[in-house]
Amino acid sequence: MVKKKRSKKETPPDFEASLAELETLVEQMEAGEITLEESLEHFERGILLTRTCQEALKAAEQKVEILLKDNQTADADTQLFDSDRD
C-alpha cells in the first residue's frame, strides 16, 4: 500500500472518497489475504479515514444546525410581523 502524504495546503479528501477507501480497506482485511504488516497499515489508515469522516459529519451537522436556526429566526420574525397585522 502506498501512503499518500498531504501537505497542509492541500484540501482534505471529501467524505464520500474517505468512506469508499475505508470500505475497501475493511473488505481487504476481512478477506484475510493480506499480511499482518499490511493489516496494521490498513488499520492505521482506517483510523485516519474514520476521523476524516467524523469531522466531515460534524461540520455538516453544524451547518444544518445553523441553517435551521436561521430559518427558525426568519419564521419567528414573519410570525411576529403577521400577528401584529391582526
N, CA, C and O atoms as a Maestro MAE file, in Angstrom:
{
 s_m_m2io_version
 :::
 2.0.0
}

f_m_ct {
 s_m_title
 :::
 protein
 m_atom[344] {
  # First column is atom index #
  i_m_mmod_type
  r_m_x_coord
  r_m_y_coord
  r_m_z_coord
  i_m_residue_number
  s_m_chain_name
  s_m_pdb_residue_name
  s_m_pdb_atom_name
  i_m_atomic_number
  :::
  1 25 0.840 -1.170 0.000 1 A "MET " " N  " 7
  2 3 0.000 0.000 0.000 1 A "MET " " CA " 6
  3 2 0.890 1.240 0.000 1 A "MET " " C  " 6
  4 15 1.811 1.343 0.811 1 A "MET " " O  " 8
  5 25 0.629 2.155 -0.881 2 A "VAL " " N  " 7
  6 3 1.384 3.392 -0.960 2 A "VAL " " CA " 6
  7 2 0.684 4.425 -0.101 2 A "VAL " " C  " 6
  8 15 -0.512 4.676 -0.248 2 A "VAL " " O  " 8
  9 25 1.455 5.021 0.803 3 A "LYS " " N  " 7
  10 3 0.875 6.044 1.663 3 A "LYS " " CA " 6
  11 2 0.952 7.382 0.964 3 A "LYS " " C  " 6
  12 15 1.976 7.733 0.379 3 A "LYS " " O  " 8
  13 25 -0.130 8.121 1.029 4 A "LYS " " N  " 7
  14 3 -0.175 9.458 0.460 4 A "LYS " " CA " 6
  15 2 -0.016 10.449 1.596 4 A "LYS " " C  " 6
  16 15 -0.785 10.435 2.558 4 A "LYS " " O  " 8
  17 25 0.984 11.308 1.482 5 A "LYS " " N  " 7
  18 3 1.161 12.347 2.487 5 A "LYS " " CA " 6
  19 2 0.613 13.640 1.924 5 A "LYS " " C  " 6
  20 15 0.903 14.013 0.787 5 A "LYS " " O  " 8
  21 25 -0.182 14.317 2.733 6 A "ARG " " N  " 7
  22 3 -0.780 15.583 2.312 6 A "ARG " " CA " 6
  23 2 0.025 16.728 2.878 6 A "ARG " " C  " 6
  24 15 0.550 16.660 3.989 6 A "ARG " " O  " 8
  25 25 0.109 17.765 2.102 7 A "SER " " N  " 7
  26 3 0.691 18.991 2.633 7 A "SER " " CA " 6
  27 2 -0.418 19.725 3.372 7 A "SER " " C  " 6
  28 15 -1.599 19.431 3.187 7 A "SER " " O  " 8
  29 25 -0.036 20.675 4.203 8 A "LYS " " N  " 7
  30 3 -1.037 21.416 4.975 8 A "LYS " " CA " 6
  31 2 -1.909 22.270 4.073 8 A "LYS " " C  " 6
  32 15 -3.041 22.593 4.431 8 A "LYS " " O  " 8
  33 25 -1.390 22.643 2.894 9 A "LYS " " N  " 7
  34 3 -2.159 23.473 1.978 9 A "LYS " " CA " 6
  35 2 -3.168 22.656 1.178 9 A "LYS " " C  " 6
  36 15 -4.145 23.206 0.671 9 A "LYS " " O  " 8
  37 25 -2.944 21.371 1.061 10 A "GLU " " N  " 7
  38 3 -3.827 20.508 0.277 10 A "GLU " " CA " 6
  39 2 -5.134 20.297 1.030 10 A "GLU " " C  " 6
  40 15 -5.136 20.129 2.250 10 A "GLU " " O  " 8
  41 25 -6.239 20.306 0.302 11 A "THR " " N  " 7
  42 3 -7.535 20.109 0.949 11 A "THR " " CA " 6
  43 2 -7.706 18.647 1.335 11 A "THR " " C  " 6
  44 15 -7.221 17.763 0.629 11 A "THR " " O  " 8
  45 25 -8.384 18.381 2.439 12 A "PRO " " N  " 7
  46 3 -8.598 17.002 2.858 12 A "PRO " " CA " 6
  47 2 -9.550 16.290 1.894 12 A "PRO " " C  " 6
  48 15 -10.347 16.935 1.212 12 A "PRO " " O  " 8
  49 25 -9.463 14.970 1.841 13 A "PRO " " N  " 7
  50 3 -10.373 14.232 0.965 13 A "PRO " " CA " 6
  51 2 -11.815 14.420 1.412 13 A "PRO " " C  " 6
  52 15 -12.086 14.646 2.591 13 A "PRO " " O  " 8
  53 25 -12.726 14.326 0.469 14 A "ASP " " N  " 7
  54 3 -14.126 14.515 0.837 14 A "ASP " " CA " 6
  55 2 -14.675 13.270 1.530 14 A "ASP " " C  " 6
  56 15 -14.046 12.212 1.534 14 A "ASP " " O  " 8
  57 25 -15.842 13.421 2.106 15 A "PHE " " N  " 7
  58 3 -16.454 12.358 2.900 15 A "PHE " " CA " 6
  59 2 -16.648 11.084 2.082 15 A "PHE " " C  " 6
  60 15 -16.290 9.995 2.531 15 A "PHE " " O  " 8
  61 25 -17.207 11.219 0.894 16 A "GLU " " N  " 7
  62 3 -17.508 10.046 0.074 16 A "GLU " " CA " 6
  63 2 -16.241 9.288 -0.309 16 A "GLU " " C  " 6
  64 15 -16.223 8.058 -0.275 16 A "GLU " " O  " 8
  65 25 -15.190 10.005 -0.670 17 A "ALA " " N  " 7
  66 3 -13.930 9.357 -1.040 17 A "ALA " " CA " 6
  67 2 -13.320 8.648 0.170 17 A "ALA " " C  " 6
  68 15 -12.812 7.532 0.053 17 A "ALA " " O  " 8
  69 25 -13.373 9.294 1.316 18 A "SER " " N  " 7
  70 3 -12.824 8.689 2.536 18 A "SER " " CA " 6
  71 2 -13.603 7.440 2.920 18 A "SER " " C  " 6
  72 15 -13.014 6.424 3.289 18 A "SER " " O  " 8
  73 25 -14.919 7.516 2.833 19 A "LEU " " N  " 7
  74 3 -15.759 6.371 3.177 19 A "LEU " " CA " 6
  75 2 -15.529 5.212 2.212 19 A "LEU " " C  " 6
  76 15 -15.456 4.059 2.637 19 A "LEU " " O  " 8
  77 25 -15.414 5.504 0.935 20 A "ALA " " N  " 7
  78 3 -15.171 4.451 -0.059 20 A "ALA " " CA " 6
  79 2 -13.831 3.762 0.192 20 A "ALA " " C  " 6
  80 15 -13.731 2.538 0.118 20 A "ALA " " O  " 8
  81 25 -12.806 4.557 0.487 21 A "GLU " " N  " 7
  82 3 -11.495 3.970 0.772 21 A "GLU " " CA " 6
  83 2 -11.542 3.123 2.038 21 A "GLU " " C  " 6
  84 15 -10.951 2.045 2.098 21 A "GLU " " O  " 8
  85 25 -12.247 3.619 3.040 22 A "LEU " " N  " 7
  86 3 -12.379 2.876 4.293 22 A "LEU " " CA " 6
  87 2 -13.077 1.533 4.053 22 A "LEU " " C  " 6
  88 15 -12.658 0.511 4.596 22 A "LEU " " O  " 8
  89 25 -14.124 1.532 3.254 23 A "GLU " " N  " 7
  90 3 -14.835 0.290 2.949 23 A "GLU " " CA " 6
  91 2 -13.920 -0.698 2.224 23 A "GLU " " C  " 6
  92 15 -13.960 -1.899 2.491 23 A "GLU " " O  " 8
  93 25 -13.104 -0.190 1.314 24 A "THR " " N  " 7
  94 3 -12.162 -1.050 0.586 24 A "THR " " CA " 6
  95 2 -11.152 -1.672 1.544 24 A "THR " " C  " 6
  96 15 -10.862 -2.866 1.458 24 A "THR " " O  " 8
  97 25 -10.620 -0.867 2.449 25 A "LEU " " N  " 7
  98 3 -9.655 -1.378 3.426 25 A "LEU " " CA " 6
  99 2 -10.271 -2.468 4.296 25 A "LEU " " C  " 6
  100 15 -9.647 -3.500 4.546 25 A "LEU " " O  " 8
  101 25 -11.481 -2.236 4.748 26 A "VAL " " N  " 7
  102 3 -12.161 -3.216 5.601 26 A "VAL " " CA " 6
  103 2 -12.391 -4.515 4.835 26 A "VAL " " C  " 6
  104 15 -12.170 -5.599 5.374 26 A "VAL " " O  " 8
  105 25 -12.832 -4.414 3.586 27 A "GLU " " N  " 7
  106 3 -13.052 -5.611 2.770 27 A "GLU " " CA " 6
  107 2 -11.770 -6.409 2.611 27 A "GLU " " C  " 6
  108 15 -11.784 -7.635 2.717 27 A "GLU " " O  " 8
  109 25 -10.659 -5.723 2.358 28 A "GLN " " N  " 7
  110 3 -9.375 -6.407 2.191 28 A "GLN " " CA " 6
  111 2 -8.945 -7.091 3.483 28 A "GLN " " C  " 6
  112 15 -8.425 -8.207 3.461 28 A "GLN " " O  " 8
  113 25 -9.166 -6.416 4.609 29 A "MET " " N  " 7
  114 3 -8.793 -7.008 5.890 29 A "MET " " CA " 6
  115 2 -9.680 -8.207 6.225 29 A "MET " " C  " 6
  116 15 -9.201 -9.218 6.737 29 A "MET " " O  " 8
  117 25 -10.970 -8.086 5.932 30 A "GLU " " N  " 7
  118 3 -11.894 -9.182 6.224 30 A "GLU " " CA " 6
  119 2 -11.622 -10.397 5.352 30 A "GLU " " C  " 6
  120 15 -11.879 -11.526 5.769 30 A "GLU " " O  " 8
  121 25 -11.109 -10.183 4.152 31 A "ALA " " N  " 7
  122 3 -10.804 -11.292 3.255 31 A "ALA " " CA " 6
  123 2 -9.669 -12.150 3.809 31 A "ALA " " C  " 6
  124 15 -9.566 -13.335 3.494 31 A "ALA " " O  " 8
  125 25 -8.823 -11.544 4.635 32 A "GLY " " N  " 7
  126 3 -7.756 -12.308 5.283 32 A "GLY " " CA " 6
  127 2 -6.626 -12.713 4.362 32 A "GLY " " C  " 6
  128 15 -5.874 -13.635 4.678 32 A "GLY " " O  " 8
  129 25 -6.493 -12.052 3.243 33 A "GLU " " N  " 7
  130 3 -5.465 -12.425 2.274 33 A "GLU " " CA " 6
  131 2 -4.280 -11.466 2.257 33 A "GLU " " C  " 6
  132 15 -3.473 -11.494 1.327 33 A "GLU " " O  " 8
  133 25 -4.169 -10.621 3.276 34 A "ILE " " N  " 7
  134 3 -3.050 -9.699 3.354 34 A "ILE " " CA " 6
  135 2 -2.208 -10.046 4.581 34 A "ILE " " C  " 6
  136 15 -2.681 -10.713 5.501 34 A "ILE " " O  " 8
  137 25 -0.981 -9.596 4.583 35 A "THR " " N  " 7
  138 3 -0.076 -9.903 5.687 35 A "THR " " CA " 6
  139 2 -0.464 -9.116 6.930 35 A "THR " " C  " 6
  140 15 -1.263 -8.182 6.880 35 A "THR " " O  " 8
  141 25 0.125 -9.524 8.037 36 A "LEU " " N  " 7
  142 3 -0.110 -8.816 9.287 36 A "LEU " " CA " 6
  143 2 0.352 -7.369 9.169 36 A "LEU " " C  " 6
  144 15 -0.339 -6.459 9.625 36 A "LEU " " O  " 8
  145 25 1.510 -7.151 8.563 37 A "GLU " " N  " 7
  146 3 2.026 -5.796 8.388 37 A "GLU " " CA " 6
  147 2 1.064 -4.954 7.547 37 A "GLU " " C  " 6
  148 15 0.799 -3.797 7.876 37 A "GLU " " O  " 8
  149 25 0.546 -5.529 6.470 38 A "GLU " " N  " 7
  150 3 -0.420 -4.807 5.625 38 A "GLU " " CA " 6
  151 2 -1.708 -4.525 6.400 38 A "GLU " " C  " 6
  152 15 -2.306 -3.459 6.256 38 A "GLU " " O  " 8
  153 25 -2.123 -5.477 7.213 39 A "SER " " N  " 7
  154 3 -3.319 -5.288 8.035 39 A "SER " " CA " 6
  155 2 -3.140 -4.130 9.001 39 A "SER " " C  " 6
  156 15 -4.050 -3.322 9.184 39 A "SER " " O  " 8
  157 25 -1.979 -4.048 9.613 40 A "LEU " " N  " 7
  158 3 -1.709 -2.948 10.535 40 A "LEU " " CA " 6
  159 2 -1.690 -1.608 9.801 40 A "LEU " " C  " 6
  160 15 -2.190 -0.609 10.318 40 A "LEU " " O  " 8
  161 25 -1.116 -1.586 8.604 41 A "GLU " " N  " 7
  162 3 -1.117 -0.363 7.801 41 A "GLU " " CA " 6
  163 2 -2.542 0.021 7.418 41 A "GLU " " C  " 6
  164 15 -2.906 1.196 7.468 41 A "GLU " " O  " 8
  165 25 -3.337 -0.957 7.041 42 A "HIS " " N  " 7
  166 3 -4.735 -0.705 6.696 42 A "HIS " " CA " 6
  167 2 -5.494 -0.177 7.913 42 A "HIS " " C  " 6
  168 15 -6.295 0.751 7.805 42 A "HIS " " O  " 8
  169 25 -5.232 -0.776 9.061 43 A "PHE " " N  " 7
  170 3 -5.899 -0.348 10.287 43 A "PHE " " CA " 6
  171 2 -5.547 1.105 10.611 43 A "PHE " " C  " 6
  172 15 -6.418 1.910 10.941 43 A "PHE " " O  " 8
  173 25 -4.262 1.421 10.511 44 A "GLU " " N  " 7
  174 3 -3.827 2.792 10.792 44 A "GLU " " CA " 6
  175 2 -4.482 3.778 9.825 44 A "GLU " " C  " 6
  176 15 -4.966 4.831 10.240 44 A "GLU " " O  " 8
  177 25 -4.496 3.437 8.546 45 A "ARG " " N  " 7
  178 3 -5.135 4.299 7.550 45 A "ARG " " CA " 6
  179 2 -6.642 4.396 7.830 45 A "ARG " " C  " 6
  180 15 -7.242 5.458 7.669 45 A "ARG " " O  " 8
  181 25 -7.233 3.298 8.241 46 A "GLY " " N  " 7
  182 3 -8.662 3.278 8.553 46 A "GLY " " CA " 6
  183 2 -9.014 4.212 9.691 46 A "GLY " " C  " 6
  184 15 -10.055 4.868 9.660 46 A "GLY " " O  " 8
  185 25 -8.155 4.277 10.693 47 A "ILE " " N  " 7
  186 3 -8.376 5.194 11.810 47 A "ILE " " CA " 6
  187 2 -8.370 6.630 11.305 47 A "ILE " " C  " 6
  188 15 -9.234 7.422 11.680 47 A "ILE " " O  " 8
  189 25 -7.405 6.973 10.460 48 A "LEU " " N  " 7
  190 3 -7.337 8.333 9.904 48 A "LEU " " CA " 6
  191 2 -8.573 8.649 9.064 48 A "LEU " " C  " 6
  192 15 -9.123 9.748 9.147 48 A "LEU " " O  " 8
  193 25 -9.002 7.688 8.263 49 A "LEU " " N  " 7
  194 3 -10.185 7.891 7.425 49 A "LEU " " CA " 6
  195 2 -11.444 8.044 8.277 49 A "LEU " " C  " 6
  196 15 -12.322 8.845 7.957 49 A "LEU " " O  " 8
  197 25 -11.526 7.282 9.349 50 A "THR " " N  " 7
  198 3 -12.668 7.382 10.258 50 A "THR " " CA " 6
  199 2 -12.737 8.775 10.871 50 A "THR " " C  " 6
  200 15 -13.811 9.368 10.969 50 A "THR " " O  " 8
  201 25 -11.591 9.285 11.278 51 A "ARG " " N  " 7
  202 3 -11.555 10.636 11.846 51 A "ARG " " CA " 6
  203 2 -11.971 11.672 10.806 51 A "ARG " " C  " 6
  204 15 -12.702 12.613 11.113 51 A "ARG " " O  " 8
  205 25 -11.502 11.492 9.581 52 A "THR " " N  " 7
  206 3 -11.877 12.407 8.496 52 A "THR " " CA " 6
  207 2 -13.393 12.394 8.296 52 A "THR " " C  " 6
  208 15 -14.018 13.446 8.162 52 A "THR " " O  " 8
  209 25 -13.969 11.212 8.278 53 A "CYS " " N  " 7
  210 3 -15.425 11.089 8.101 53 A "CYS " " CA " 6
  211 2 -16.174 11.717 9.276 53 A "CYS " " C  " 6
  212 15 -17.173 12.408 9.078 53 A "CYS " " O  " 8
  213 25 -15.698 11.481 10.485 54 A "GLN " " N  " 7
  214 3 -16.350 12.053 11.663 54 A "GLN " " CA " 6
  215 2 -16.301 13.573 11.627 54 A "GLN " " C  " 6
  216 15 -17.280 14.239 11.962 54 A "GLN " " O  " 8
  217 25 -15.162 14.121 11.223 55 A "GLU " " N  " 7
  218 3 -15.032 15.579 11.139 55 A "GLU " " CA " 6
  219 2 -15.965 16.152 10.073 55 A "GLU " " C  " 6
  220 15 -16.584 17.197 10.277 55 A "GLU " " O  " 8
  221 25 -16.062 15.462 8.936 56 A "ALA " " N  " 7
  222 3 -16.945 15.924 7.863 56 A "ALA " " CA " 6
  223 2 -18.403 15.886 8.316 56 A "ALA " " C  " 6
  224 15 -19.169 16.808 8.037 56 A "ALA " " O  " 8
  225 25 -18.780 14.824 9.009 57 A "LEU " " N  " 7
  226 3 -20.154 14.717 9.509 57 A "LEU " " CA " 6
  227 2 -20.450 15.788 10.555 57 A "LEU " " C  " 6
  228 15 -21.538 16.363 10.573 57 A "LEU " " O  " 8
  229 25 -19.485 16.050 11.419 58 A "LYS " " N  " 7
  230 3 -19.671 17.073 12.443 58 A "LYS " " CA " 6
  231 2 -19.836 18.449 11.793 58 A "LYS " " C  " 6
  232 15 -20.689 19.234 12.206 58 A "LYS " " O  " 8
  233 25 -19.018 18.738 10.777 59 A "ALA " " N  " 7
  234 3 -19.121 20.019 10.073 59 A "ALA " " CA " 6
  235 2 -20.475 20.144 9.381 59 A "ALA " " C  " 6
  236 15 -21.090 21.210 9.408 59 A "ALA " " O  " 8
  237 25 -20.939 19.067 8.766 60 A "ALA " " N  " 7
  238 3 -22.240 19.090 8.096 60 A "ALA " " CA " 6
  239 2 -23.358 19.299 9.106 60 A "ALA " " C  " 6
  240 15 -24.299 20.049 8.849 60 A "ALA " " O  " 8
  241 25 -23.258 18.644 10.247 61 A "GLU " " N  " 7
  242 3 -24.271 18.802 11.296 61 A "GLU " " CA " 6
  243 2 -24.323 20.243 11.792 61 A "GLU " " C  " 6
  244 15 -25.402 20.790 12.019 61 A "GLU " " O  " 8
  245 25 -23.154 20.853 11.959 62 A "GLN " " N  " 7
  246 3 -23.109 22.243 12.402 62 A "GLN " " CA " 6
  247 2 -23.748 23.170 11.372 62 A "GLN " " C  " 6
  248 15 -24.457 24.108 11.736 62 A "GLN " " O  " 8
  249 25 -23.500 22.911 10.091 63 A "LYS " " N  " 7
  250 3 -24.101 23.726 9.034 63 A "LYS " " CA " 6
  251 2 -25.619 23.597 9.046 63 A "LYS " " C  " 6
  252 15 -26.335 24.586 8.890 63 A "LYS " " O  " 8
  253 25 -26.104 22.371 9.233 64 A "VAL " " N  " 7
  254 3 -27.550 22.142 9.283 64 A "VAL " " CA " 6
  255 2 -28.157 22.878 10.469 64 A "VAL " " C  " 6
  256 15 -29.208 23.506 10.347 64 A "VAL " " O  " 8
  257 25 -27.488 22.797 11.622 65 A "GLU " " N  " 7
  258 3 -27.999 23.494 12.807 65 A "GLU " " CA " 6
  259 2 -28.060 25.003 12.580 65 A "GLU " " C  " 6
  260 15 -29.028 25.652 12.976 65 A "GLU " " O  " 8
  261 25 -27.036 25.558 11.950 66 A "ILE " " N  " 7
  262 3 -27.023 26.995 11.653 66 A "ILE " " CA " 6
  263 2 -28.156 27.347 10.705 66 A "ILE " " C  " 6
  264 15 -28.856 28.338 10.915 66 A "ILE " " O  " 8
  265 25 -28.344 26.544 9.661 67 A "LEU " " N  " 7
  266 3 -29.418 26.809 8.701 67 A "LEU " " CA " 6
  267 2 -30.788 26.708 9.363 67 A "LEU " " C  " 6
  268 15 -31.667 27.530 9.104 67 A "LEU " " O  " 8
  269 25 -30.969 25.708 10.211 68 A "LEU " " N  " 7
  270 3 -32.251 25.565 10.908 68 A "LEU " " CA " 6
  271 2 -32.488 26.726 11.862 68 A "LEU " " C  " 6
  272 15 -33.603 27.238 11.963 68 A "LEU " " O  " 8
  273 25 -31.444 27.135 12.555 69 A "LYS " " N  " 7
  274 3 -31.569 28.263 13.475 69 A "LYS " " CA " 6
  275 2 -31.922 29.533 12.712 69 A "LYS " " C  " 6
  276 15 -32.805 30.283 13.128 69 A "LYS " " O  " 8
  277 25 -31.232 29.780 11.587 70 A "ASP " " N  " 7
  278 3 -31.534 30.941 10.756 70 A "ASP " " CA " 6
  279 2 -32.958 30.882 10.232 70 A "ASP " " C  " 6
  280 15 -33.642 31.904 10.174 70 A "ASP " " O  " 8
  281 25 -33.407 29.704 9.853 71 A "ASN " " N  " 7
  282 3 -34.758 29.531 9.329 71 A "ASN " " CA " 6
  283 2 -35.797 29.764 10.421 71 A "ASN " " C  " 6
  284 15 -36.838 30.372 10.173 71 A "ASN " " O  " 8
  285 25 -35.512 29.280 11.630 72 A "GLN " " N  " 7
  286 3 -36.446 29.492 12.738 72 A "GLN " " CA " 6
  287 2 -36.548 30.967 13.081 72 A "GLN " " C  " 6
  288 15 -37.632 31.460 13.391 72 A "GLN " " O  " 8
  289 25 -35.430 31.673 13.027 73 A "THR " " N  " 7
  290 3 -35.433 33.109 13.305 73 A "THR " " CA " 6
  291 2 -36.257 33.835 12.247 73 A "THR " " C  " 6
  292 15 -37.033 34.735 12.570 73 A "THR " " O  " 8
  293 25 -36.091 33.450 10.999 74 A "ALA " " N  " 7
  294 3 -36.861 34.073 9.922 74 A "ALA " " CA " 6
  295 2 -38.350 33.774 10.087 74 A "ALA " " C  " 6
  296 15 -39.186 34.659 9.902 74 A "ALA " " O  " 8
  297 25 -38.681 32.538 10.431 75 A "ASP " " N  " 7
  298 3 -40.078 32.170 10.648 75 A "ASP " " CA " 6
  299 2 -40.660 32.927 11.836 75 A "ASP " " C  " 6
  300 15 -41.800 33.389 11.786 75 A "ASP " " O  " 8
  301 25 -39.876 33.055 12.903 76 A "ALA " " N  " 7
  302 3 -40.349 33.768 14.087 76 A "ALA " " CA " 6
  303 2 -40.612 35.228 13.754 76 A "ALA " " C  " 6
  304 15 -41.611 35.795 14.196 76 A "ALA " " O  " 8
  305 25 -39.732 35.836 12.985 77 A "ASP " " N  " 7
  306 3 -39.928 37.225 12.589 77 A "ASP " " CA " 6
  307 2 -41.192 37.371 11.756 77 A "ASP " " C  " 6
  308 15 -41.969 38.307 11.944 77 A "ASP " " O  " 8
  309 25 -41.385 36.445 10.845 78 A "THR " " N  " 7
  310 3 -42.565 36.501 9.985 78 A "THR " " CA " 6
  311 2 -43.829 36.327 10.829 78 A "THR " " C  " 6
  312 15 -44.811 37.037 10.614 78 A "THR " " O  " 8
  313 25 -43.821 35.416 11.765 79 A "GLN " " N  " 7
  314 3 -44.989 35.197 12.602 79 A "GLN " " CA " 6
  315 2 -45.283 36.432 13.446 79 A "GLN " " C  " 6
  316 15 -46.443 36.816 13.601 79 A "GLN " " O  " 8
  317 25 -44.256 37.048 13.986 80 A "LEU " " N  " 7
  318 3 -44.474 38.251 14.775 80 A "LEU " " CA " 6
  319 2 -45.057 39.357 13.902 80 A "LEU " " C  " 6
  320 15 -45.990 40.047 14.315 80 A "LEU " " O  " 8
  321 25 -44.527 39.526 12.725 81 A "PHE " " N  " 7
  322 3 -44.999 40.543 11.812 81 A "PHE " " CA " 6
  323 2 -46.469 40.299 11.449 81 A "PHE " " C  " 6
  324 15 -47.286 41.220 11.454 81 A "PHE " " O  " 8
  325 25 -46.787 39.030 11.134 82 A "ASP " " N  " 7
  326 3 -48.156 38.684 10.771 82 A "ASP " " CA " 6
  327 2 -49.108 38.893 11.959 82 A "ASP " " C  " 6
  328 15 -50.231 39.356 11.760 82 A "ASP " " O  " 8
  329 25 -48.693 38.569 13.167 83 A "SER " " N  " 7
  330 3 -49.584 38.723 14.314 83 A "SER " " CA " 6
  331 2 -49.805 40.203 14.652 83 A "SER " " C  " 6
  332 15 -50.841 40.560 15.212 83 A "SER " " O  " 8
  333 25 -48.837 41.062 14.315 84 A "ASP " " N  " 7
  334 3 -49.022 42.495 14.555 84 A "ASP " " CA " 6
  335 2 -50.071 43.095 13.612 84 A "ASP " " C  " 6
  336 15 -50.697 44.107 13.926 84 A "ASP " " O  " 8
  337 25 -50.248 42.465 12.470 85 A "ARG " " N  " 7
  338 3 -51.178 42.988 11.474 85 A "ARG " " CA " 6
  339 2 -52.628 42.722 11.871 85 A "ARG " " C  " 6
  340 15 -53.522 43.425 11.401 85 A "ARG " " O  " 8
  341 25 -52.886 41.736 12.717 86 A "ASP " " N  " 7
  342 3 -54.259 41.367 13.095 86 A "ASP " " CA " 6
  343 2 -54.893 42.399 13.942 86 A "ASP " " C  " 6
  344 15 -56.045 42.243 14.346 86 A "ASP " " O  " 8
  :::
 }
 m_bond[343] {
  # First column is bond index #
  i_m_from
  i_m_to
  i_m_order
  :::
  1 1 2 1
  2 2 3 1
  3 3 4 2
  4 3 5 1
  5 5 6 1
  6 6 7 1
  7 7 8 2
  8 7 9 1
  9 9 10 1
  10 10 11 1
  11 11 12 2
  12 11 13 1
  13 13 14 1
  14 14 15 1
  15 15 16 2
  16 15 17 1
  17 17 18 1
  18 18 19 1
  19 19 20 2
  20 19 21 1
  21 21 22 1
  22 22 23 1
  23 23 24 2
  24 23 25 1
  25 25 26 1
  26 26 27 1
  27 27 28 2
  28 27 29 1
  29 29 30 1
  30 30 31 1
  31 31 32 2
  32 31 33 1
  33 33 34 1
  34 34 35 1
  35 35 36 2
  36 35 37 1
  37 37 38 1
  38 38 39 1
  39 39 40 2
  40 39 41 1
  41 41 42 1
  42 42 43 1
  43 43 44 2
  44 43 45 1
  45 45 46 1
  46 46 47 1
  47 47 48 2
  48 47 49 1
  49 49 50 1
  50 50 51 1
  51 51 52 2
  52 51 53 1
  53 53 54 1
  54 54 55 1
  55 55 56 2
  56 55 57 1
  57 57 58 1
  58 58 59 1
  59 59 60 2
  60 59 61 1
  61 61 62 1
  62 62 63 1
  63 63 64 2
  64 63 65 1
  65 65 66 1
  66 66 67 1
  67 67 68 2
  68 67 69 1
  69 69 70 1
  70 70 71 1
  71 71 72 2
  72 71 73 1
  73 73 74 1
  74 74 75 1
  75 75 76 2
  76 75 77 1
  77 77 78 1
  78 78 79 1
  79 79 80 2
  80 79 81 1
  81 81 82 1
  82 82 83 1
  83 83 84 2
  84 83 85 1
  85 85 86 1
  86 86 87 1
  87 87 88 2
  88 87 89 1
  89 89 90 1
  90 90 91 1
  91 91 92 2
  92 91 93 1
  93 93 94 1
  94 94 95 1
  95 95 96 2
  96 95 97 1
  97 97 98 1
  98 98 99 1
  99 99 100 2
  100 99 101 1
  101 101 102 1
  102 102 103 1
  103 103 104 2
  104 103 105 1
  105 105 106 1
  106 106 107 1
  107 107 108 2
  108 107 109 1
  109 109 110 1
  110 110 111 1
  111 111 112 2
  112 111 113 1
  113 113 114 1
  114 114 115 1
  115 115 116 2
  116 115 117 1
  117 117 118 1
  118 118 119 1
  119 119 120 2
  120 119 121 1
  121 121 122 1
  122 122 123 1
  123 123 124 2
  124 123 125 1
  125 125 126 1
  126 126 127 1
  127 127 128 2
  128 127 129 1
  129 129 130 1
  130 130 131 1
  131 131 132 2
  132 131 133 1
  133 133 134 1
  134 134 135 1
  135 135 136 2
  136 135 137 1
  137 137 138 1
  138 138 139 1
  139 139 140 2
  140 139 141 1
  141 141 142 1
  142 142 143 1
  143 143 144 2
  144 143 145 1
  145 145 146 1
  146 146 147 1
  147 147 148 2
  148 147 149 1
  149 149 150 1
  150 150 151 1
  151 151 152 2
  152 151 153 1
  153 153 154 1
  154 154 155 1
  155 155 156 2
  156 155 157 1
  157 157 158 1
  158 158 159 1
  159 159 160 2
  160 159 161 1
  161 161 162 1
  162 162 163 1
  163 163 164 2
  164 163 165 1
  165 165 166 1
  166 166 167 1
  167 167 168 2
  168 167 169 1
  169 169 170 1
  170 170 171 1
  171 171 172 2
  172 171 173 1
  173 173 174 1
  174 174 175 1
  175 175 176 2
  176 175 177 1
  177 177 178 1
  178 178 179 1
  179 179 180 2
  180 179 181 1
  181 181 182 1
  182 182 183 1
  183 183 184 2
  184 183 185 1
  185 185 186 1
  186 186 187 1
  187 187 188 2
  188 187 189 1
  189 189 190 1
  190 190 191 1
  191 191 192 2
  192 191 193 1
  193 193 194 1
  194 194 195 1
  195 195 196 2
  196 195 197 1
  197 197 198 1
  198 198 199 1
  199 199 200 2
  200 199 201 1
  201 201 202 1
  202 202 203 1
  203 203 204 2
  204 203 205 1
  205 205 206 1
  206 206 207 1
  207 207 208 2
  208 207 209 1
  209 209 210 1
  210 210 211 1
  211 211 212 2
  212 211 213 1
  213 213 214 1
  214 214 215 1
  215 215 216 2
  216 215 217 1
  217 217 218 1
  218 218 219 1
  219 219 220 2
  220 219 221 1
  221 221 222 1
  222 222 223 1
  223 223 224 2
  224 223 225 1
  225 225 226 1
  226 226 227 1
  227 227 228 2
  228 227 229 1
  229 229 230 1
  230 230 231 1
  231 231 232 2
  232 231 233 1
  233 233 234 1
  234 234 235 1
  235 235 236 2
  236 235 237 1
  237 237 238 1
  238 238 239 1
  239 239 240 2
  240 239 241 1
  241 241 242 1
  242 242 243 1
  243 243 244 2
  244 243 245 1
  245 245 246 1
  246 246 247 1
  247 247 248 2
  248 247 249 1
  249 249 250 1
  250 250 251 1
  251 251 252 2
  252 251 253 1
  253 253 254 1
  254 254 255 1
  255 255 256 2
  256 255 257 1
  257 257 258 1
  258 258 259 1
  259 259 260 2
  260 259 261 1
  261 261 262 1
  262 262 263 1
  263 263 264 2
  264 263 265 1
  265 265 266 1
  266 266 267 1
  267 267 268 2
  268 267 269 1
  269 269 270 1
  270 270 271 1
  271 271 272 2
  272 271 273 1
  273 273 274 1
  274 274 275 1
  275 275 276 2
  276 275 277 1
  277 277 278 1
  278 278 279 1
  279 279 280 2
  280 279 281 1
  281 281 282 1
  282 282 283 1
  283 283 284 2
  284 283 285 1
  285 285 286 1
  286 286 287 1
  287 287 288 2
  288 287 289 1
  289 289 290 1
  290 290 291 1
  291 291 292 2
  292 291 293 1
  293 293 294 1
  294 294 295 1
  295 295 296 2
  296 295 297 1
  297 297 298 1
  298 298 299 1
  299 299 300 2
  300 299 301 1
  301 301 302 1
  302 302 303 1
  303 303 304 2
  304 303 305 1
  305 305 306 1
  306 306 307 1
  307 307 308 2
  308 307 309 1
  309 309 310 1
  310 310 311 1
  311 311 312 2
  312 311 313 1
  313 313 314 1
  314 314 315 1
  315 315 316 2
  316 315 317 1
  317 317 318 1
  318 318 319 1
  319 319 320 2
  320 319 321 1
  321 321 322 1
  322 322 323 1
  323 323 324 2
  324 323 325 1
  325 325 326 1
  326 326 327 1
  327 327 328 2
  328 327 329 1
  329 329 330 1
  330 330 331 1
  331 331 332 2
  332 331 333 1
  333 333 334 1
  334 334 335 1
  335 335 336 2
  336 335 337 1
  337 337 338 1
  338 338 339 1
  339 339 340 2
  340 339 341 1
  341 341 342 1
  342 342 343 1
  343 343 344 2
  :::
 }
}
